[in-house]
Amino acid sequence: MWRTGGLFDRLLAFTGVLPGAIVALLAVGVAAACYRSLSWKGLWTAMVETGKLAVTIYFIIAASLTFSQMLSFSGATTGLLSLIQQIDPTPLSLPIAMMALMLPALEIGQTAPPFGMLLFVMRGVAPPDTTMGQIYAAVAPFVVLEIGILAFLMAVPAAVTWLPQPMAG
């Protein structure tokens, strides 16, 4: 394999971050040239807002990692695994049941306060005078409905597995 060595080799051995930064810089340059409306103040504002959003996302990830560690240390994940093993599902019914339960659970996790990622997305696109309390109130009926759907699917497993059974033969 051909290697250049030295500093030039290290510059070529970049990860995906460097190409992303180069493309972002080129996109800003092309946008500035084409639209001729980008100022240094506007660029600074865009960078500050991007930084705020990145910090928010990293905070949510850190909090959810902490929560997952608490679940792991409490034994909740082990209890769930032992419950699934007691059911002794078939390989086809297990993935279908897990997918049918995972979708509402993920939707609840993405929209339920306080760590729902979609809440912060809604806050970012909402008018400036919209408060997080208003967003929580607007999302509450959907979260309650999703919890009801998830509870129904858990209480009546046949509702999840009735269609795959005839398909499996």
N, C-alpha and C positions, 0 to 999 in steps of 0.2 A: 504494500500500500504506500502510495506517495505521501510523504509528510514534509511540510515546509520547516517545521521546528520553530522554536523561539516564540516571540511575542505574536507574530503573525498566525501561528498555529493556534494560539489561545484565542485570538480574535475569531478564527473560523469555527472553533469548537463552542459555539453558543447554543443556548437552549432556546426554547420557543419564545422566551421573553424578548430577546433582542429583535427578532424579525417582527414581532408584534409592535414593538416601539418604533421601528423603522417605518412600518406601514402606517401607523397612526400619525407619525410626523409627516409622511408624504401626503396623507389624506388632508391634514391641516393645511399643508402648502397648496395642494390642488384646490381645496375649497376657498382659500384666501385669494388665489389667483383668479378663479372662475367667478366668484360672487363679489369680490372686492368690498366686502363688508366686515371683514375680520380685523379688529383692532387689538392692540396689546392688552387693553383693559378687558375686552371681551374674551380673549384667550385666557387671561388670568382668572376671570370669573368662571369660565368653563372648567379650568383645572381645579379651582377651589371646590366647586360643586361636585366634581368627579371624586375628589379626595374625601369629601364628606360622605358620599354614597359608599365609597370603598370602606371607610372606617365603620359605617353602619353595618355593612355586610360582614366584615370581619368580626365585629362584636357579636352579631347573631350567630355566626359559626362557632365562636369561642363559647358562648353560652350554651349552645346546643351540644357541643362536645362535652362540656361539664355535665349537662343533664344526662347524656348517654353514659358517662362514667358512673354517675350516681345510680342509674338503672342497673348497670353491670355489677357494681359493688353490692347493691341491695339484693341481688339474686332474682330480680324480675325476669331477666332474659333466660336464665336457667329454668325458671318455673314455666315459662312459655314453651320452651323446647320440650320439657318433659310432658307438658299437656298435649303437644302435637304428637309425640311419640306414643302416648296412650291411645290416641285415636286410630293409629295404624292405617294411614291413608294410602291409597294407590298412588303411584307416581304422577298419573295424569290429574287426578282430583286435587292433589296437594298443590301443584303450581297454579291451577285455576282458582282454587279457593284462596291461596295466598295473594294472587293478583286481584281478585275481587274484593278482598279485605284491605289490600294495600292501597288501592286507588282512593277510596274515601278517607282512609287514615292519612294519606299524604295531603289530600285536599284540606282536611281539618288542620293538619300541622302547618300548612302554608298560609292559612287564613285566620287561625285562632290567635288572639292576643296572648301574651305580649311579644312573642318571637316570630309571628307569622311574617315571612318574607314578603308576601303579597301586600300586607298592610303598608309596608314602607314604600312599595312600588305605587300603591294607590295614593299615598301621601305625596309622592314625588310628582304625580300627574294631576293632582287635585288643585283647585284654586288656592292661592296663598292663605286665605282666611279660614280654610278648612282645618279643624283640629283633629288630633288623633282620636279623641273621644267620639267625635261624629263618625269617623271611619269605623271605630269599634261598634258603634250602634248600628251602622248600616250593614256590617258584616254578620252581626249576631244571628239574625234569622237563618242565614245560609249555614252557619256553623251548627246551629241546633238541628237543622234539617239533615245535614251530613252525619251528625252524631246519631240521629234516629235511623238513618239508612244503615250505618255501620252496626248499630245494635240489632237491627232486624236481620242483617246478614249473619251476624254471629249467633243469634237465637234460633234462626231457621237455616241451618246449613244446606238443606235440600234446595233452597232457593238459588244457591250458587252452583250446585253440582248437578242439577236435573238435566241441563242441556248437554254437557259433555258425556254423560253416561250413554245415551243412545248413539252418540257419534263414535264412542270408543268401541261399540259393538258388544 
